[in-house]
Amino acid sequence: ENILQTAVHAFLRMKRVRLNPRVLFAHQNVPSLMANDKGAQGRKTFFSKLDKMTCHAAKLEDCEEKYKSFRDMVSFNPETDIYFFPSLWKGDPPMAPVNPGYSERVQAIKTRVLELMKSRTSSHSITRFITHMSDVWEAVLYENFVFSFKNCLELCAYMALESRINAWCWNLKKEFLEWEQKTENRIDSAVQHDVEEVHGCCVNEAHSIRRKWYDDTEKQIEAFFYESEYIEYSTQWKTTTTNRLLNIFATEQITDALHYCQVLISNKHQWANAEQTLHKNLEQIHDHVTELVSETQQTAGSEQLQEVFNGKWSEWMKGLIPVQNRLHQSDDLQKMIEQILKRLFPGNSSLVLEKLPLECKQNAELAVNPDRHFSKSDIPFIKKGHNPNAQVGTESCLLTAKIYIDGLEKQVQHLSTNLIDEMFKKVFDVVDSCKVKFTVQYRVDLAFEVGQYALYRLESLA
């Protein structure tokens, strides 16, 4: 079935470059009874499988509206183009004679091939046919294919799994985002002698969030792999997925959360120490101000006095205002956004890698390119002028990112990975709400525009 799925995908690619394949199917080692009576039920089942495979391949090629069944893609008659071959041996080897039914089927399919060659308008000679078959066989032996195909069903299974993994990850990220906001408010409002107690409560809450998510997600993973539509393909990833989520990802999240909490506590202590130092130096600063006023009030106007005072004030306060600890340095921010971009497109890493490294960009703008950014089924309508406001949708996505970044600059003191994840999620929620079906390339281009703009705007928070 894996080989058949790959072949269907290859036929679809041929059709799209105006090569019209004609196909005969030969099934070997079929029970003699089915092989002799044409196996009507077997043909029907097989044909339904072909239709399903065609739909999966068309979905991956962005042309599912055009190709909904195998006959939309290939000229094919299930009554005359499917051949069931019985076993070569009549009985058990080594004493079993050759089954005459096998030879009869070979002759039947040979006759059918010759009939099709005669009916074709192009000049396909028997010699060319033999040459093509030799080329195909050599390509199979050495894997020397023009196209590299993956099993479409396996790819669909992987994409469905990645979609669920992203949802499970976001559930925990969302919980920790709310926890971060509450933790920052609680620590900021806590009096100094209660800070350590508040810190302990926040840490306990973080571990509680992780444990609850762990238990819920473990059950959901079991249910997903048990109920999956592609269970025969997805089972191979169960162990890796469980370890990736419940061990690696969960550990990363709790580590980041505890680090976030520790930075807030450290900054709280620094400000408390600075306030004590400031109170001790108030009398000295008062003397400096009095001396400055007496020296300049007779020779300088109010504006000049204000200017001189501002310069002296900065000098007096130097060393008294603490430098806050940051969660990330500016170069760490770039790496953080780049890692998020790679994680957003796990099945299309080459599209991301070719656009790295990330650079700062003062403005976020993206011109929509129909050939590059739209599903191929939408391109004919768009080129005729029926553009369903795709550019407006793109500008709405970029505006969503700008508004979110504005909010971060005004409200957030410490930038975390979860906040950047939330920004990208809001942007792609807008993309998903558009009526146009965009390509993966569009999503990558849009994500990089947002990422470069965010890197420029958020360096001050890093």
RATA-V808524 format. One record per pair of residues at least 12 apart in sequence whose C-alpha atoms are under 8 Angstrom apart, sorted by the first residue. I is the first residue (numbers start at 1). J is the second residue. If there is no record, write none. Layout:
I;J / I;J
This chain:
2;151 / 3;151 / 5;53 / 5;151 / 5;152 / 5;153 / 6;149 / 6;150 / 6;151 / 6;152 / 8;50 / 8;53 / 8;54 / 8;57 / 9;54 / 9;57 / 9;58 / 9;149 / 9;152 / 10;147 / 10;149 / 11;73 / 11;74 / 12;54 / 12;57 / 12;58 / 12;73 / 15;73 / 15;74 / 20;74 / 21;74 / 21;75 / 22;74 / 22;75 / 22;76 / 23;74 / 23;75 / 23;76 / 23;81 / 24;81 / 24;82 / 24;83 / 25;81 / 25;82 / 25;83 / 26;82 / 26;83 / 26;84 / 26;85 / 27;82 / 27;83 / 27;84 / 27;85 / 28;84 / 28;85 / 28;86 / 28;87 / 29;84 / 29;85 / 29;86 / 29;87 / 29;88 / 30;84 / 30;85 / 30;86 / 30;87 / 31;86 / 31;87 / 32;85 / 32;86 / 32;87 / 34;84 / 35;83 / 35;84 / 35;85 / 35;86 / 38;83 / 38;84 / 39;84 / 43;78 / 43;82 / 47;70 / 47;78 / 50;69 / 50;70 / 51;68 / 51;69 / 51;70 / 52;69 / 53;152 / 53;153 / 54;67 / 54;68 / 54;69 / 54;70 / 55;67 / 55;68 / 55;69 / 56;152 / 56;153 / 56;156 / 57;152 / 60;152 / 62;375 / 62;376 / 62;377 / 63;375 / 63;376 / 63;377 / 64;377 / 65;377 / 66;377 / 83;105 / 83;109 / 84;105 / 85;101 / 85;102 / 85;105 / 86;99 / 86;101 / 86;102 / 87;99 / 87;102 / 88;102 / 153;230 / 153;233 / 154;230 / 154;233 / 154;234 / 157;229 / 157;230 / 157;233 / 157;234 / 158;234 / 159;347 / 161;234 / 165;245 / 168;217 / 169;245 / 169;249 / 171;213 / 172;209 / 172;210 / 172;213 / 173;253 / 173;418 / 174;418 / 175;209 / 176;206 / 176;209 / 176;257 / 176;418 / 177;418 / 177;419 / 179;206 / 180;257 / 180;260 / 180;261 / 183;202 / 183;261 / 184;261 / 184;264 / 186;198 / 187;199 / 187;264 / 187;265 / 187;268 / 188;268 / 192;269 / 192;272 / 195;265 / 199;261 / 199;265 / 202;261 / 203;258 / 203;261 / 206;254 / 206;257 / 206;258 / 207;254 / 210;250 / 210;254 / 214;246 / 214;250 / 217;246 / 218;242 / 218;246 / 221;242 / 225;238 / 259;327 / 260;327 / 260;416 / 263;325 / 263;326 / 263;327 / 266;325 / 267;324 / 267;325 / 270;322 / 270;324 / 271;321 / 271;322 / 274;320 / 274;321 / 274;322 / 277;320 / 278;320 / 285;316 / 289;309 / 292;309 / 293;305 / 326;414 / 326;461 / 326;462 / 327;414 / 327;415 / 327;416 / 327;462 / 328;415 / 328;462 / 329;462 / 330;459 / 330;462 / 332;462 / 333;455 / 333;459 / 333;462 / 334;358 / 334;455 / 336;417 / 337;420 / 337;451 / 337;455 / 338;356 / 338;357 / 338;358 / 340;421 / 341;447 / 341;448 / 345;444 / 351;441 / 351;444 / 352;444 / 358;448 / 358;451 / 358;452 / 359;452 / 359;455 / 360;452 / 360;453 / 360;454 / 360;455 / 360;456 / 361;449 / 361;452 / 361;453 / 361;455 / 361;456 / 362;453 / 362;456 / 362;457 / 363;453 / 364;398 / 364;449 / 364;450 / 364;452 / 364;453 / 365;395 / 365;398 / 365;449 / 366;394 / 366;395 / 366;445 / 366;446 / 366;449 / 367;391 / 368;390 / 368;391 / 368;394 / 370;382 / 370;383 / 372;439 / 372;441 / 372;442 / 373;438 / 373;439 / 373;440 / 373;441 / 373;442 / 374;436 / 374;437 / 374;438 / 374;439 / 374;442 / 375;437 / 375;438 / 375;439 / 378;436 / 378;437 / 388;435 / 388;436 / 390;434 / 390;436 / 393;430 / 393;431 / 393;434 / 394;431 / 396;430 / 397;427 / 397;428 / 397;430 / 397;431 / 398;427 / 398;450 / 400;426 / 400;427 / 401;423 / 401;424 / 401;426 / 401;427 / 401;450 / 404;423 / 405;423 / 405;454 / 405;457 / 405;458 / 409;458 / 409;461 / 412;461 / 413;461 / 414;461 / 414;462 / 415;461 / 415;462 / 424;447 / 424;450 / 428;443
